[in-house]
Amino acid sequence: MSRTLPLASFTSISNKISSWSGTLAASPRFSPLFFSSQPRLSLFSSTPISHYVKNLPAILAMDSSKAGTVKELPVGLDEATEEEYASQCKLLQEFTNISSIDKAWVFKSESGIGSQVMFSISQPNLLANKRRKFMLSTSILKESNNNVNFQWAPFPVEMTGVSINIPSPSGSKLLVIRNPENESPTQFEIWSSSRLEKEFWIPQSTHGSVYADGWFEGISWNSDESLIAYVAEEPSPCKPSFDCQGYKQGAAKDKECMSWKGQGDWEEEWGECYAGKRQPALFVINLNSGKVHAVKGIAKSLSVGQVVWAPPVEGIDQYLVFVGWSANLRKLGIKYCYNRPCALYAVKVPLYKSEAAESDLKSMEELTVVNLTQSISSAFFPQFSPDGKFLVFLSAKASVDSGAHSATDSLHRINWPTDGKLCSSTKIIDVIPVVNCAEDGQFPGLYCSSFLSKPWLSDGCTMILSSYWRSCQVILSVNVLSGEVLRISTADSGFSWNVLTLDGDNIIAVCSSPIDVPQIKYGCLMDKATNTTGWHWLNVSSPIFKCSEKVTSLLSHLQFGIMQIPVKDVSDCLTKGAARSFEAIFVSSKVNNAPDPLIVVLHGGPHSVSLSSFSKSLAFLSSLGFSLLIVNYRGSLGFGEEALQSLPGKIGSQDVNDVLTAIDHVIEKGLVNPSKITVLGGSHGGFLTTHLIGQAPDKFVAAAARNPVCNLSSMVATTDIPDWCYVESYGRKGKTVFTEAPSAEHLTHFYSKSPILHISKVKAPTIFLLGAQDLRVPVSGGLQYARALKERGVETKIILFPNDIHAIERPQSDFESFLNIGVWFKKYCK
């Protein structure tokens, strides 16, 4: 039956068709050529619009005939799966939209009453495949009833193109750095409260991008705010140049007409996350003149980072203190690897007073660099006390000395000389030693991933920091003179806490749980004069973590708890700490007439930890109707050094058995349906996932592995951390037998520890999520294992993300990854 439409309706259709075509053609997922052969309606077409009106019935009939053809589905989906895909996609998007706080800074208000806080917030931008960054400010007003009132700005401000922003010590200036995406200059901007005061463009011939990675990253204002020290990529080295006559004598840095540059010598990089990054080097910019100086005298073999200015001493040149990582033979992967030796160094920066009485830099001739921590194998995160009398730093000596990629930290102190005379034999004082095995409920050791830029209370000797405490993250106060450590966040809820910044002697923090989105908390130190001690935590109403009504409703129907899992066979335990119980976080529905299907969630590392904090991805999976068993097997951080060191040499057996013990624990309690158990893990968690489906093939109905370690004997030759293969397979002995040329005996041992050994027994349908640019666990290992499963008739699905590295954390990739995991598990748990 034909149908006529008024012209206005047709014009609307024409506009929409034109708009849709233009949108798709411009999308990065579609080539403009894709649409070149298709008829396109446009108001700018030379064909009279009356032609389309006259032939509209025929056009609609064509569309009708197309509607009757077989619907083309995306690869890997059938009609039933597509419905589930669409439904889960909508839900996952609602979880993805929840924002995160990255950093916060406190400033004293101009009136002197109350404070102002600036929050750096991020949110995934799926269309742009980047994280959107913005700033939101609030004023803190203290009320007479010991409450605080946060008055939020009505809207956040997006920080487009900003790589780093660092307030000055006084809070009167803000440094904004914009790193280029090509060979353009790096931009430095100095902002006051109302305007841009200064702007500097630093060319690539001076240095490359400023490091903003959270590890080598270091930016420090000096005390009078005239100089900024920072870490950036050293300039590109000279390359051999060629033209039509052949080799051109004299190396070339810049492109020249009618010539081309060769590659020159290959240079080592720091592995995963640092591909294409040049050596981190130390620079100082003078904000009065705009001049940039490279700090000389630092050995070429030393990569620098985490720079801070030492306290100024009148009449004496000022020092810079920085962390240096040496790499004489090879730069092994450093991301997540605290077992790389490093030390604190000091270098004198010669200053003089110019005619305008402003500080400037003398010529940076070769300077003497002093190693401050020669007697310890690891030192990083240098932090001066407010009075400048001592320097505090963190150490991963337990990790360096054992070879484990991460282990229990220790905290140390150096008394800083007031006369400015430094020596390499400076005494190092232990503040918090490595804890081997703690009694139940006691401090399990220090596990700290960063320090605040200003972590000190007003007494000048108490630091506030976040640390792992078994399956929780907690806030600690540490007296660096007495060594007293106190847990000051509440301990009775099972929530995880993270300190954001200090407001005088008060704390601004966030706390969350697997089923509770983050909540801002304001911590007040109670008044000893009124016989009330400890910390009082106030809830702060905030717009930052708002989520949809649907998400709120789904989370309200969930519950969680932290389970103590006894070790099954303590006779194999060589230490007291190894025999102690480990933990698992169990998330389930409050209304549980029949047990829900279970996802066993396994962290990587293996020396990492799954915290009782909010995870958007895991909350999404919980909301689909799955219970979660998040296992912190022995070897995880937060449980003491003996428990951690019990795993190296026993991977593939002790960790596998711990996971099976945790599963049996919840089955025996009647909390899960034993016929609907799935398993999910990434990296070493993927190693455990593929081990479990091979060693316990009848236990699991489906599995998902993100960049899994499947075959150590092939991985050792291609990974950026071959020493990891040795240490985790052989134990502490692996550090000494490590070689770049594994023997046949080594390769046989690696194979015996690998999941691929058990591949013939695997039955569970398995989905693989792989990053093609992964340097840590190269994609070839996951593909080999997946192809071998297919060869044996096991249902297998592979999603390869061509531009992702080990973490698979680009917004689109992370989204598609967990969407497919949800659909996959739903399919096999009906």
C-alpha positions in Angstrom: 0.0 0.0 0.0 1.4 3.4 -1.0 1.6 6.3 1.3 2.1 10.0 0.6 4.0 12.3 2.9 3.8 16.1 3.2 6.9 18.0 1.9 7.9 19.0 5.4 8.1 15.4 6.5 10.2 14.6 3.5 12.5 17.5 4.1 13.0 16.1 7.7 13.8 12.7 6.3 16.2 14.2 3.8 18.0 16.1 6.5 18.3 13.1 8.7 19.6 10.8 5.9 22.2 13.5 5.0 23.1 13.9 8.6 23.5 10.2 9.2 25.6 9.7 6.1 27.9 12.5 7.0 28.3 11.3 10.6 29.2 7.8 9.5 31.6 8.9 6.8 33.4 11.1 9.3 33.6 8.4 12.0 37.1 6.9 12.4 35.5 3.4 12.3 34.2 4.0 8.7 36.1 5.0 5.6 34.5 7.8 3.6 35.0 5.6 0.6 32.5 3.2 2.2 29.6 5.5 1.2 31.0 6.8 -2.1 28.8 4.5 -4.3 25.6 5.1 -2.3 22.9 7.5 -3.4 22.8 10.4 -0.9 19.9 12.8 -0.4 21.0 16.4 0.2 19.4 19.8 0.2 22.5 20.9 -1.8 22.0 18.3 -4.6 21.6 19.6 -8.1 18.6 17.2 -8.5 15.3 19.0 -7.9 13.6 18.0 -4.7 10.4 17.4 -6.7 12.2 14.4 -8.2 12.5 12.7 -4.8 8.9 13.6 -3.9 7.6 12.1 -7.2 9.6 8.9 -6.7 9.2 8.7 -2.9 6.8 5.6 -3.1 9.5 3.8 -5.1 12.2 4.8 -2.7 10.1 3.5 0.3 9.3 0.3 -1.6 13.1 -0.2 -2.1 13.6 0.2 1.7 10.7 -2.2 2.3 12.3 -4.8 0.1 15.6 -4.4 1.9 13.8 -4.8 5.2 12.7 -8.3 4.0 16.3 -9.4 3.4 18.4 -11.3 5.9 19.6 -9.0 8.6 23.4 -8.6 8.7 24.8 -9.1 12.2 28.2 -8.1 13.5 30.8 -10.8 13.4 30.4 -13.2 16.3 26.8 -12.3 17.2 23.6 -14.2 16.5 20.1 -12.7 16.9 19.6 -13.9 20.5 23.1 -12.8 21.5 22.5 -9.4 19.9 19.5 -8.7 22.1 21.6 -9.5 25.2 24.5 -7.4 23.8 22.2 -4.3 23.3 20.7 -4.7 26.8 24.0 -5.1 28.6 25.6 -2.3 26.5 23.0 0.2 27.8 23.7 -0.8 31.4 27.4 -0.8 31.1 27.3 2.7 29.7 25.5 3.9 32.8 28.3 2.5 35.0 31.0 3.8 32.7 29.7 7.4 33.0 30.5 7.5 36.7 33.4 10.0 37.3 36.6 9.4 39.2 38.7 11.8 41.3 42.3 11.8 40.3 43.8 14.4 42.6 42.8 17.3 44.9 44.5 20.4 46.2 43.5 22.7 49.1 44.0 26.5 49.1 43.4 29.0 51.8 40.7 31.4 50.9 41.5 35.1 50.4 39.3 36.0 53.3 41.3 33.7 55.6 38.0 32.0 56.6 37.7 28.4 55.4 39.4 26.8 52.5 38.9 26.1 48.8 39.5 22.7 47.2 40.2 22.0 43.6 39.4 18.4 42.4 40.9 17.0 39.2 38.2 14.6 37.8 38.1 12.3 34.9 35.5 10.4 33.0 35.7 8.0 30.0 34.9 9.7 26.6 33.9 6.7 24.6 33.4 8.5 21.3 36.8 10.1 21.4 38.4 7.0 23.0 40.1 9.2 25.6 39.6 10.2 29.2 37.9 13.6 29.6 39.6 15.6 32.3 38.0 18.5 34.2 38.3 20.6 37.3 35.6 21.2 40.0 36.0 23.6 42.9 34.3 23.9 46.2 34.6 26.1 49.3 34.8 24.6 52.8 33.0 26.5 55.5 33.4 25.3 59.2 30.2 25.5 61.2 29.8 26.0 64.9 28.5 22.5 65.5 31.7 20.9 64.3 30.2 20.2 60.9 31.6 21.4 57.5 29.7 22.7 54.6 31.1 22.2 51.1 29.7 24.8 48.6 30.3 23.4 45.1 30.8 25.4 42.0 27.8 24.9 39.7 29.7 23.4 36.8 33.1 21.8 36.3 35.6 23.2 33.7 37.1 20.9 31.1 40.9 20.8 30.9 41.3 20.1 27.2 44.8 19.2 26.1 46.3 19.5 29.6 48.9 16.9 30.6 49.7 18.1 34.1 48.7 20.9 36.4 50.7 21.7 39.6 49.9 24.5 42.0 52.8 26.6 43.5 53.7 26.2 47.2 51.9 29.4 48.1 48.8 28.4 46.0 49.0 31.8 44.2 50.0 30.3 40.8 49.2 27.2 38.8 51.6 25.5 36.3 49.8 24.0 33.4 51.8 21.8 31.0 50.5 20.7 27.5 52.6 18.0 25.9 52.5 17.8 22.1 51.1 14.9 20.2 53.7 15.4 17.4 57.0 17.2 17.0 55.5 20.5 18.2 56.9 22.4 21.3 55.9 21.6 24.8 53.7 24.5 26.3 54.3 25.8 29.9 51.6 28.1 31.2 51.7 30.1 34.5 48.2 31.1 35.7 47.2 33.4 38.5 43.7 33.5 40.0 42.3 35.5 37.2 44.5 35.2 34.1 47.3 33.6 32.1 50.5 35.4 33.3 53.2 33.7 31.3 53.5 31.2 28.5 56.6 29.4 27.3 57.0 27.2 24.2 59.9 24.8 24.6 61.1 23.3 21.3 61.9 19.6 20.7 65.6 20.6 20.3 65.6 21.4 24.1 63.6 18.4 25.3 60.6 16.2 24.4 57.4 15.7 26.4 57.4 16.2 30.1 56.9 12.9 32.0 53.4 12.6 33.3 53.4 8.9 34.1 53.3 8.9 37.9 56.6 7.2 38.2 59.4 9.1 36.5 57.2 12.1 36.7 58.6 14.9 38.9 57.7 18.6 38.9 58.9 20.9 41.7 58.6 24.6 42.4 61.4 26.2 44.4 60.6 28.1 47.5 60.4 31.6 46.0 58.5 30.2 43.0 60.9 31.6 40.4 62.3 28.2 39.2 60.6 24.9 38.4 62.6 21.6 38.1 61.0 18.8 36.1 61.7 15.6 34.2 61.2 15.4 30.5 62.4 13.3 27.5 65.9 14.2 26.5 66.1 15.6 22.9 66.2 13.3 20.0 69.7 12.0 19.3 71.4 12.9 16.0 70.8 10.4 13.2 72.9 9.6 10.1 71.7 11.6 7.1 71.6 10.5 3.4 70.9 12.2 0.1 71.2 11.4 -3.6 75.0 11.6 -3.2 75.0 9.0 -0.4 76.0 9.6 3.2 76.1 13.2 4.4 79.0 13.9 6.8 77.8 15.3 10.1 74.7 14.0 11.9 71.3 15.7 11.4 68.6 16.4 13.9 66.1 18.2 11.7 64.5 17.2 8.5 66.2 18.7 5.4 64.9 18.9 1.9 66.2 16.3 -0.6 67.7 14.1 2.2 66.5 11.5 4.6 67.5 10.4 8.1 68.6 6.9 9.0 67.8 5.1 12.2 71.2 5.0 13.9 71.8 2.8 17.0 68.8 1.3 18.7 68.3 2.4 22.3 66.7 0.4 25.1 63.4 1.6 26.5 61.8 0.9 29.9 59.3 -1.6 28.4 55.5 -1.6 28.8 54.0 1.9 28.7 57.3 3.4 27.6 57.5 2.4 24.0 58.8 5.3 21.9 59.7 7.3 25.1 63.2 8.7 25.3 65.4 8.7 28.3 64.0 10.8 31.2 66.3 13.7 32.0 66.4 16.6 34.5 65.7 20.2 33.5 65.1 23.6 35.2 63.1 26.5 33.8 63.6 30.1 35.0 60.1 31.7 35.1 61.6 35.2 34.9 63.6 34.7 31.8 62.0 31.6 30.3 65.4 30.0 29.9 65.5 26.2 30.2 68.7 24.5 31.5 69.5 20.8 31.3 71.1 19.6 34.6 74.6 18.4 33.7 76.8 15.8 35.5 74.2 13.0 35.6 75.5 9.7 34.2 74.0 8.7 30.9 73.2 5.3 32.3 70.9 6.9 34.9 67.2 7.5 34.2 66.0 10.3 36.6 62.6 11.0 38.1 60.6 12.3 41.1 62.7 15.5 41.5 62.2 17.8 44.5 64.0 21.0 45.6 65.9 20.7 48.9 65.2 23.4 51.5 67.1 26.6 50.7 70.1 27.6 52.9 71.1 31.3 52.8 74.3 31.9 51.0 74.6 28.3 49.7 73.7 26.9 46.3 70.5 25.0 46.3 70.3 21.2 45.8 67.9 19.1 43.8 67.1 15.7 45.1 65.9 13.1 42.6 65.5 9.3 42.1 67.9 7.6 39.7 67.5 4.1 38.1 70.6 2.6 36.6 70.6 0.4 33.6 74.0 -0.6 32.4 73.2 -3.7 30.4 69.4 -3.7 29.7 66.4 -1.7 30.7 64.0 -4.3 32.0 60.3 -3.3 32.2 59.7 -0.9 35.0 55.9 -0.4 35.0 54.4 -2.3 38.1 58.0 -3.5 38.8 59.4 -2.1 42.0 62.3 -4.6 41.9 64.4 -2.3 39.8 67.3 -0.9 41.9 67.2 2.9 42.5 68.7 5.5 44.7 68.3 9.1 45.9 70.8 11.5 44.4 71.5 15.2 45.1 72.9 17.7 42.6 73.9 21.3 43.4 72.2 23.9 41.3 74.3 27.1 41.2 72.2 30.3 41.7 73.1 33.9 41.5 71.2 37.2 42.0 70.8 39.2 38.8 70.7 43.0 38.7 66.9 42.8 39.2 67.6 40.8 42.4 65.9 37.8 40.9 67.3 34.3 41.1 68.9 33.0 38.0 71.0 30.0 37.1 74.7 30.0 36.5 76.1 28.0 33.7 75.2 24.3 34.2 78.8 23.0 33.9 79.5 19.5 35.0 78.2 19.2 38.6 79.0 16.7 41.3 76.1 14.2 41.9 76.0 12.6 45.4 74.3 9.2 46.0 72.5 9.7 49.3 71.4 6.1 49.7 74.3 3.8 48.8 73.6 1.4 51.7 70.1 0.5 50.5 69.0 -1.1 47.2 65.9 1.0 46.7 64.8 4.5 47.5 62.1 6.6 45.9 59.3 9.2 46.7 61.6 11.7 48.4 59.7 14.0 50.8 61.2 16.8 52.9 59.7 17.6 56.3 58.1 21.1 56.6 61.1 22.4 58.6 63.6 21.0 56.2 65.5 19.0 58.9 65.0 15.6 57.5 64.2 13.7 54.2 61.8 10.8 54.2 61.6 8.2 51.5 60.0 4.9 50.6 62.0 1.7 49.8 61.2 -1.5 47.9 64.3 -3.2 49.1 62.3 -6.4 49.9 61.3 -6.5 46.2 64.8 -5.6 44.9 66.6 -8.1 47.1 64.2 -11.0 46.5 63.5 -10.3 42.8 59.7 -10.3 43.3 58.2 -7.5 41.2 56.4 -6.0 44.2 56.6 -6.7 47.9 56.3 -5.1 51.3 57.6 -1.5 51.5 59.7 0.1 54.2 60.0 3.8 55.2 63.2 5.6 56.0 64.6 9.0 57.1 67.8 10.9 56.5 68.7 13.9 58.7 69.3 16.7 56.2 72.5 18.8 56.9 71.7 22.4 57.7 75.2 23.5 56.5 74.5 22.1 53.0 77.4 19.7 53.1 76.3 16.3 51.8 78.1 13.0 51.8 77.3 9.6 50.4 77.8 7.9 53.8 74.7 9.7 55.2 73.1 7.5 57.9 69.7 6.0 56.9 67.3 5.6 59.8 64.5 3.0 59.7 61.0 4.4 60.4 58.8 1.5 59.3 60.7 -1.8 58.7 59.5 -4.6 56.5 56.8 -6.6 58.4 57.2 -10.3 57.9 54.2 -11.7 59.7 51.7 -9.6 61.7 49.4 -10.9 64.5 45.7 -10.9 63.7 44.3 -7.4 63.4 47.8 -5.8 63.6 49.6 -3.6 61.1 50.5 -6.0 58.2 53.3 -3.8 56.8 53.5 -0.8 54.5 52.1 -1.0 50.9 52.1 2.5 49.6 51.7 3.4 45.9 52.3 7.2 46.3 52.7 10.1 48.7 50.7 13.3 48.8 52.6 16.4 47.7 51.9 17.9 51.2 51.4 14.9 53.5 52.3 16.6 56.9 50.2 17.5 59.8 51.0 20.7 61.7 53.4 19.0 64.2 55.8 18.6 61.3 56.6 15.0 61.9 53.3 13.1 61.2 52.6 11.9 57.7 49.2 10.9 56.4 49.2 8.2 53.7 47.2 5.4 52.2 48.3 1.8 52.4 46.9 -1.7 51.8 45.8 -3.7 54.9 44.9 -7.2 53.7 41.9 -6.7 51.3 41.3 -3.1 52.2 43.0 0.2 51.6 43.3 2.3 54.7 44.5 5.7 55.8 47.5 5.7 58.2 49.2 8.3 60.3 52.9 7.8 60.7 55.1 9.6 63.1 58.5 9.6 61.3 60.5 10.4 64.4 59.0 7.7 66.8 57.9 5.2 64.1 54.3 5.1 65.5 51.8 3.8 62.9 48.0 4.3 63.5 45.1 3.2 61.3 42.9 6.3 61.4 40.2 5.3 58.9 37.3 3.3 60.3 38.0 -0.4 60.5 34.5 -1.9 61.0 32.9 -1.6 57.6 35.2 -3.4 55.2 35.3 -0.3 53.0 38.4 0.9 51.4 39.7 4.5 52.0 42.1 6.7 50.0 43.4 10.1 51.2 43.2 12.9 48.6 44.6 15.9 50.3 45.0 17.7 53.7 43.1 20.8 54.9 45.4 21.9 57.7 45.1 19.1 60.3 42.0 17.7 58.6 41.8 15.1 55.9 39.8 15.0 52.7 39.4 11.4 51.5 37.1 9.0 49.6 35.8 5.7 50.8 33.9 3.1 48.8 33.1 -0.6 48.6 32.4 -3.1 45.8 28.7 -2.1 46.1 29.0 1.6 47.2 30.2 4.3 44.8 32.9 6.5 46.3 31.8 9.0 49.0 33.9 12.0 50.0 34.8 12.1 53.7 36.2 14.9 55.9 38.3 13.7 58.8 38.8 15.8 61.9 41.3 15.1 64.6 39.5 15.1 67.9 40.4 17.5 70.7 42.6 16.0 73.4 41.6 18.7 75.8 38.0 17.3 75.9 39.3 13.7 76.4 38.2 12.7 73.0 41.0 11.2 70.8 41.1 9.7 67.4 39.5 10.9 64.2 35.9 11.8 63.5 34.7 11.3 59.8 32.0 13.5 58.3 30.0 12.6 55.2 30.3 15.2 52.4 27.5 15.7 49.9 29.1 15.8 46.5 27.9 15.9 42.8 31.0 14.1 41.6 29.9 10.5 41.9 26.3 10.9 41.0 25.0 7.9 39.0 21.7 7.0 37.4 18.6 5.8 39.4 19.0 2.4 37.7 22.6 1.9 38.9 21.6 3.1 42.4 18.7 0.6 42.5 20.8 -2.3 41.3 23.6 -1.6 43.8 21.1 -1.3 46.7 20.1 -5.0 46.1 23.7 -6.2 46.6 25.7 -7.1 49.7 29.4 -7.9 50.3 31.7 -9.4 52.9 35.4 -10.3 53.4 35.9 -14.0 54.0 38.8 -15.6 55.8 39.9 -18.7 53.9 42.0 -21.2 55.9 45.0 -22.6 54.1 44.2 -26.2 53.1 47.5 -27.9 53.7 49.7 -26.0 56.2 52.3 -28.8 56.2 53.7 -27.4 53.0 54.2 -23.9 54.5 57.8 -23.0 55.3 57.0 -19.9 57.3 54.4 -18.8 59.9 53.0 -16.1 57.5 52.5 -18.6 54.7 50.3 -20.7 57.0 47.9 -17.9 57.9 44.5 -17.5 56.2 44.1 -15.5 53.1 41.0 -13.6 52.0 38.2 -13.4 49.4 35.7 -10.6 48.9 32.2 -12.1 48.3 29.6 -10.0 46.5 26.1 -11.3 46.2 22.4 -10.4 46.0 20.5 -9.6 49.2 17.5 -11.6 48.0 18.9 -15.0 47.3 16.2 -17.6 47.0 18.5 -19.7 44.8 22.2 -19.1 44.5 23.2 -16.9 41.6 25.9 -17.9 39.0 29.4 -17.1 40.2 32.3 -15.3 38.7 35.6 -16.0 40.3 37.8 -12.8 39.9 41.5 -13.1 40.0 44.0 -10.2 40.1 47.3 -10.1 38.2 50.8 -9.6 39.4 50.8 -12.1 41.1 52.1 -9.6 43.8 49.1 -7.2 43.6 45.8 -7.1 45.5 42.1 -6.8 44.8 40.7 -4.1 47.1 37.3 -3.8 48.7 36.8 -0.6 46.7 34.3 0.3 44.0 35.1 -1.0 40.5 32.7 0.0 37.8 33.5 -3.1 35.7 32.9 -5.5 38.6 29.8 -3.6 39.8 28.4 -4.0 36.3 29.0 -7.8 36.3 27.4 -8.0 39.8 24.3 -6.1 38.5 23.8 -8.7 35.7 22.9 -11.3 38.4 26.3 -12.8 39.2 27.8 -13.3 42.6 31.6 -12.4 42.7 34.3 -14.3 44.5 37.3 -12.0 44.4 40.3 -14.0 45.7 43.4 -12.6 47.3 45.5 -15.7 47.2 48.8 -16.1 49.1 51.4 -13.9 47.4 49.1 -10.9 47.3 50.1 -7.5 48.8 48.8 -6.4 52.1 49.3 -9.7 54.1 52.9 -9.5 55.2 56.2 -10.4 53.6 56.3 -14.1 54.5 52.9 -14.8 52.9 54.0 -12.9 49.8 57.3 -14.7 49.4 55.6 -18.1 49.8 54.4 -17.9 46.2 57.5 -17.5 44.0 58.6 -20.9 42.9 55.1 -22.3 43.4 53.1 -20.5 40.8 50.6 -22.8 39.0 50.2 -24.9 42.1 50.0 -22.9 45.4 48.0 -20.0 43.9 45.7 -22.5 41.9 45.0 -24.5 45.1 44.2 -21.3 47.0 41.6 -20.3 44.4 40.1 -23.8 44.4 40.0 -23.8 48.3 38.1 -20.4 48.2 35.6 -21.8 45.7 35.0 -24.9 47.8 34.6 -22.7 50.9 31.6 -20.8 49.3 30.1 -24.0 47.9 30.2 -25.7 51.3 28.4 -22.7 52.7 25.7 -23.0 50.1 26.3 -19.6 48.7 26.8 -20.5 45.0 25.5 -22.9 42.5 28.4 -25.3 41.8 27.1 -26.0 38.3 27.3 -22.3 37.2 30.9 -21.2 38.1 32.9 -19.0 35.7 36.4 -17.5 36.1 37.9 -14.2 35.0 41.4 -12.9 35.2 44.0 -10.8 33.5 47.8 -11.1 33.2 48.8 -13.4 36.1 45.0 -13.6 36.8 44.8 -14.9 33.2 47.6 -17.4 34.0 45.4 -18.7 36.9 42.3 -18.7 34.8 43.8 -20.9 32.1 45.5 -23.1 34.7 42.2 -23.6 36.5 40.2 -24.6 33.4 42.9 -27.1 32.7 43.6 -28.5 36.2 39.9 -28.5 37.3 38.1 -28.9 33.9 34.7 -29.9 35.4 34.5 -26.9 37.8 33.9 -24.1 35.3 31.2 -23.6 32.7 33.0 -20.6 31.0 36.2 -18.5 31.3 37.5 -15.1 30.3 41.2 -14.2 30.1 42.6 -10.7 29.5 46.2 -10.8 28.2 46.9 -14.1 30.0 50.3 -15.7 30.6 49.8 -19.1 29.0 53.3 -20.3 28.0 56.3 -19.2 30.1 58.7 -21.0 27.8 57.8 -18.8 24.8 57.1 -15.6 26.9 60.6 -15.5 28.4 62.1 -14.6 25.0 59.6 -11.8 24.1 58.5 -10.1 27.3 60.0 -6.9 28.7 60.4 -8.7 32.1 62.1 -12.1 31.4 63.5 -12.0 35.0 59.8 -12.3 36.2 59.6 -15.7 34.5 62.7 -16.9 36.4 61.8 -15.5 39.9 58.2 -16.7 39.8 59.1 -20.1 38.4 62.2 -20.8 40.5 61.7 -18.6 43.5 64.5 -16.5 45.0 67.0 -18.7 43.2 65.6 -17.3 39.9 67.2 -13.9 40.5 70.7 -15.5 40.3 70.1 -17.9 37.5 68.3 -15.4 35.2 69.9 -15.1 31.8 68.9 -13.7 28.4 69.8 -17.1 26.9 67.6 -19.7 28.7 69.0 -23.2 28.6 66.9 -26.2 27.5 66.5 -27.1 31.2 65.1 -23.6 31.9 62.7 -23.8 29.1 61.5 -27.3 30.2 61.0 -25.9 33.7 59.0 -22.9 32.4 56.8 -25.2 30.3 56.1 -27.4 33.4 54.8 -24.3 35.2 52.6 -23.1 32.3 48.8 -23.5 31.7 49.5 -24.9 28.2 50.7 -28.1 29.9 47.1 -28.8 30.8 45.4 -27.7 27.6 44.3 -31.2 26.6 41.9 -31.3 29.6 40.2 -27.9 29.0 36.4 -28.0 28.4 35.2 -24.5 29.4 34.3 -22.1 26.5 36.8 -19.3 26.8 36.9 -15.7 25.6 40.3 -14.0 25.1 40.7 -10.2 25.3 44.1 -9.4 23.9 46.1 -6.1 23.4 48.2 -6.3 20.3 50.8 -3.8 21.6 51.4 -5.6 24.9 55.1 -5.8 25.7 54.5 -7.4 29.1 52.7 -10.5 28.0 53.0 -10.4 24.2 49.9 -11.3 22.2 51.5 -14.4 20.6 51.1 -16.3 23.9 47.4 -15.8 24.2 46.8 -16.5 20.4 48.8 -19.7 20.7 46.7 -21.0 23.6 43.4 -19.9 22.0 44.3 -21.6 18.7 45.3 -24.7 20.5 41.8 -24.7 22.2 40.1 -24.3 18.9 42.2 -27.2 17.5 40.8 -29.4 20.3 37.2 -28.3 19.6 36.8 -26.1 22.6 34.5 -23.1 21.9 36.7 -20.1 21.8 36.3 -16.4 21.1 39.1 -13.9 20.5 38.8 -10.1 20.6 42.0 -8.4 19.6 42.5 -4.7 20.4 45.1 -3.5 17.8 46.2 -0.3 19.7 46.1 -1.5 23.3 48.9 -2.4 25.6 48.8 -4.8 28.6 46.2 -3.1 30.7 43.5 -2.8 27.9 42.4 0.4 29.5 41.6 2.7 26.5 37.9 3.6 27.1 36.5 1.9 24.0 38.6 -1.2 24.6 37.8 -1.5 28.3 34.1 -1.0 27.5 34.0 -3.6 24.7 36.0 -6.0 26.8 33.7 -6.1 29.8 30.6 -6.0 27.6 31.7 -9.2 25.8 32.7 -10.8 29.1 29.2 -10.2 30.5 27.5 -11.5 27.3 29.8 -14.6 27.3 29.1 -15.5 30.9 25.4 -15.0 30.5 25.3 -17.3 27.5 26.8 -20.2 29.5 25.0 -19.6 32.8 21.4 -19.7 31.6 
